[in-house]
Amino acid sequence: MKAGRSFLWGALSFLLLWWGISLLADNRSLPDPYQTFQRFWQLRAELGLHAGASVIRVLISLFFALLIGIPLGIFLGRTKIAAIVDPLLYFLYPIPKVAFLPVFMIFFGLGNVSKVILIFSVIVIQVVVSIRDGVKEIPATYFQVMQNYTQNPLHQIRFLILPAIMPALFASMRVSIGISLASLFFAENYNTTYGVGYLILSAWSKMDYEQMLSGIVVIALMGFFFFGVVDGLENRVCRYRS
């Protein structure tokens, strides 16, 4: 119920802002919501295929970013080697990963692999840094108490570190999803026929602005869906915070 009200309020606010800007601009390149949603309904089946392709790429990228980023972040948060690795992370983090797309294409081909690796490269360092910081925020006394019961590192990870870093993990997932969706425009612009990024650029090149904005609306809906799933998972996993 709460999610439904949140979606309704967000959608109405977005539509009102969009309608107001389109009226003020009075430009063909920014059609109003009514024109756009007419086109959206005409293209609903095609938009579904493009959205499905993009969702799969985002999910695969996010899966591998979490699979690698969580253990690495925990390791860096609990060892002194972080002092050596941190400068490298800080150097790599601000570099625009989309600049490496030609390199990824040379090494991994023009298909989905290079696109997934591009999105993965954009978010994995963010995951590592967020998890590392979450681990460092755990008070040292918690580890001392834990050592009175067990010296097994796996027990410490399972019963102390993982529960403690859950808020940081879910916050990192939200940021990663947002960055992933923003990266679709670049990742899906080459050698593909399906993907929301491809749809938007193709429509823009044809000056089909209703279709272009329909693609942007699809990205907004994808983002709301992903954030809703993450919020639901957080509410179930982090019940102790309520």
C-alpha positions as MATLAB code, in Angstrom:
seq = 'MKAGRSFLWGALSFLLLWWGISLLADNRSLPDPYQTFQRFWQLRAELGLHAGASVIRVLISLFFALLIGIPLGIFLGRTKIAAIVDPLLYFLYPIPKVAFLPVFMIFFGLGNVSKVILIFSVIVIQVVVSIRDGVKEIPATYFQVMQNYTQNPLHQIRFLILPAIMPALFASMRVSIGISLASLFFAENYNTTYGVGYLILSAWSKMDYEQMLSGIVVIALMGFFFFGVVDGLENRVCRYRS';
ca = [
       0.000    0.000    0.000;
       2.796    2.383    0.972;
       4.731    1.505   -2.200;
       1.598    2.180   -4.275;
       1.122    5.633   -2.753;
       4.802    6.376   -3.230;
       4.628    5.384   -6.890;
       1.457    7.420   -7.464;
       2.890   10.536   -5.832;
       6.207   10.191   -7.682;
       4.463    9.653  -11.031;
       2.102   12.616  -10.574;
       4.944   14.920   -9.505;
       7.024   13.833  -12.489;
       4.140   14.314  -14.933;
       3.269   17.763  -13.602;
       6.895   18.897  -13.811;
       7.234   17.426  -17.305;
       3.990   19.030  -18.496;
       4.988   22.428  -17.115;
       8.432   22.349  -18.741;
       6.984   21.222  -22.094;
       4.481   24.106  -22.021;
       7.176   26.642  -21.188;
       9.608   25.275  -23.767;
       6.974   24.985  -26.530;
       9.423   22.937  -28.561;
       8.783   19.873  -30.725;
      11.789   18.124  -29.177;
       9.984   18.019  -25.820;
       6.482   16.621  -26.404;
       4.025   16.703  -23.536;
       3.174   13.577  -21.499;
      -0.076   12.927  -23.364;
       1.657   12.741  -26.764;
       4.428   10.626  -25.298;
       2.108    8.120  -23.626;
       0.107    7.727  -26.802;
       3.342    6.655  -28.487;
       4.285    4.592  -25.425;
       1.064    2.573  -25.742;
       1.634    2.002  -29.455;
       5.157    0.704  -28.754;
       4.370   -1.216  -25.551;
       5.398   -4.627  -26.912;
       8.652   -3.307  -28.390;
       9.399   -1.340  -25.236;
       8.936   -4.504  -23.210;
      11.577   -6.317  -25.264;
      14.042   -3.443  -24.907;
      13.383   -3.191  -21.164;
      13.854   -6.948  -20.733;
      17.250   -6.874  -22.463;
      18.404   -3.948  -20.313;
      17.159   -5.510  -17.077;
      19.088   -8.701  -17.784;
      22.307   -6.744  -18.416;
      21.860   -4.720  -15.222;
      21.098   -7.798  -13.109;
      24.111   -9.720  -14.400;
      26.404   -6.730  -13.854;
      25.040   -6.114  -10.361;
      25.339   -9.791   -9.442;
      29.031   -9.956  -10.324;
      29.728   -6.547   -8.756;
      28.257   -7.783   -5.463;
      29.894  -11.196   -5.779;
      33.324   -9.591   -6.073;
      32.764   -6.305   -4.252;
      31.367   -7.668   -0.962;
      34.228  -10.105   -0.156;
      36.849   -7.614   -1.333;
      35.281   -4.801    0.696;
      35.194   -6.995    3.820;
      38.821   -8.000    3.269;
      39.952   -4.400    2.862;
      37.943   -3.334    5.886;
      39.589   -5.920    8.132;
      43.218   -5.896    6.949;
      46.023   -3.368    6.843;
      46.533   -4.006    3.137;
      43.789   -1.428    2.583;
      46.416    1.297    3.099;
      48.144   -0.002   -0.033;
      45.028   -0.626   -2.126;
      43.063    2.515   -1.188;
      45.180    4.909   -3.321;
      44.555    2.671   -6.347;
      40.799    2.644   -5.674;
      40.715    6.420   -5.302;
      42.649    6.793   -8.546;
      40.343    4.454  -10.500;
      37.040    5.595   -8.998;
      36.680    8.989  -10.754;
      37.861    7.721  -14.153;
      34.850    7.588  -16.535;
      34.604    3.873  -17.293;
      32.661    4.528  -20.505;
      35.976    5.686  -21.968;
      37.102    2.051  -21.816;
      34.207    0.787  -23.937;
      36.367    0.541  -27.110;
      38.959   -1.427  -25.119;
      36.305   -3.796  -23.754;
      34.994   -4.311  -27.275;
      38.451   -5.176  -28.582;
      39.086   -7.719  -25.829;
      35.582   -9.130  -25.294;
      33.864   -8.554  -28.637;
      30.944   -6.387  -29.656;
      28.233   -8.456  -28.000;
      26.670   -8.533  -24.566;
      29.869   -9.450  -22.716;
      31.520   -6.077  -23.331;
      28.316   -4.260  -22.346;
      27.982   -6.192  -19.092;
      31.660   -5.647  -18.280;
      31.273   -1.919  -18.872;
      28.347   -1.664  -16.441;
      30.178   -3.939  -13.985;
      33.295   -1.750  -14.122;
      31.208    1.345  -13.407;
      29.691   -0.020  -10.172;
      32.125   -2.553   -8.685;
      34.518    0.003   -7.143;
      31.573    1.835   -5.580;
      30.452   -1.448   -3.990;
      33.950   -2.196   -2.691;
      34.344    1.252   -1.103;
      30.861    1.180    0.480;
      31.363   -2.270    2.010;
      34.878   -1.410    3.195;
      33.587    1.720    4.934;
      30.709   -0.245    6.469;
      33.138   -2.777    7.938;
      35.397   -0.040    9.313;
      32.435    1.520   11.137;
      31.904   -1.633   13.226;
      33.233   -0.871   16.737;
      36.381   -2.795   17.665;
      34.725   -3.900   20.931;
      32.245   -5.968   18.908;
      35.095   -8.013   17.472;
      36.644   -8.408   20.915;
      33.394   -9.761   22.304;
      33.041  -12.060   19.293;
      36.525  -13.475   19.878;
      35.431  -14.619   23.333;
      33.010  -16.998   21.654;
      34.818  -18.033   18.473;
      38.086  -17.476   16.631;
      36.639  -18.711   13.345;
      36.787  -15.864   10.757;
      33.783  -17.303    8.939;
      31.705  -17.044   12.102;
      32.745  -13.425   12.500;
      31.669  -12.705    8.929;
      28.359  -14.526    9.252;
      27.245  -13.391   12.697;
      28.870   -9.966   13.032;
      30.141   -8.391    9.823;
      27.325   -9.286    7.426;
      24.483   -8.159    9.748;
      26.383   -4.947   10.559;
      27.054   -3.959    6.944;
      23.518   -4.620    5.651;
      22.515   -0.914    5.691;
      25.697   -0.039    3.757;
      25.058   -2.933    1.369;
      21.519   -1.857    0.510;
      22.584    1.779    0.152;
      25.339    0.614   -2.196;
      22.828   -1.415   -4.206;
      20.629    1.650   -4.698;
      23.547    3.741   -5.913;
      24.764    0.887   -8.140;
      21.334    0.460   -9.733;
      21.105    4.177  -10.458;
      24.572    4.236  -12.014;
      23.822    1.074  -14.005;
      20.652    2.537  -15.502;
      22.500    5.750  -16.359;
      25.225    3.698  -18.066;
      22.773    1.907  -20.352;
      22.739    4.842  -22.775;
      26.455    4.308  -23.472;
      26.645    0.530  -23.052;
      23.805   -0.227  -25.482;
      24.706    2.176  -28.260;
      26.877   -0.244  -30.236;
      26.196   -3.480  -32.077;
      22.854   -4.235  -30.487;
      19.246   -4.253  -31.525;
      17.654   -4.482  -28.077;
      18.109   -2.316  -25.016;
      16.612    0.909  -23.729;
      19.833    2.804  -24.387;
      19.774    1.681  -28.027;
      16.091    2.629  -28.307;
      16.681    6.164  -27.000;
      19.634    6.883  -29.279;
      17.884    5.367  -32.297;
      14.773    7.474  -31.681;
      16.874   10.607  -31.172;
      18.717   10.051  -34.466;
      15.336    9.725  -36.237;
      13.978   12.786  -34.392;
      11.169   10.597  -33.025;
      11.020   12.471  -29.738;
       7.890   10.730  -28.459;
       9.658    7.383  -28.799;
      12.821    8.813  -27.232;
      10.898   10.037  -24.185;
       9.057    6.724  -24.026;
      12.449    5.073  -23.584;
      13.315    7.524  -20.817;
      10.010    6.704  -19.093;
      10.897    3.009  -19.317;
      14.206    3.690  -17.529;
      12.290    5.576  -14.812;
       9.901    2.633  -14.386;
      12.818    0.197  -14.268;
      14.469    2.311  -11.577;
      11.286    2.444   -9.495;
      10.894   -1.327   -9.800;
      14.498   -2.010   -8.764;
      14.371    0.430   -5.842;
      11.077   -1.071   -4.705;
      12.619   -4.556   -4.673;
      15.669   -3.304   -2.734;
      13.436   -1.513   -0.211;
      11.382   -4.672    0.250;
      14.491   -6.785    0.813;
      15.902   -4.255    3.269;
      12.670   -4.186    5.255;
      12.767   -7.983    5.551;
      16.477   -8.345    6.274;
      16.911   -5.302    8.532;
      13.828   -5.701   10.714;
      15.934   -4.896   13.766;
      16.112   -1.271   12.568;
      12.338   -0.739   12.727;
];
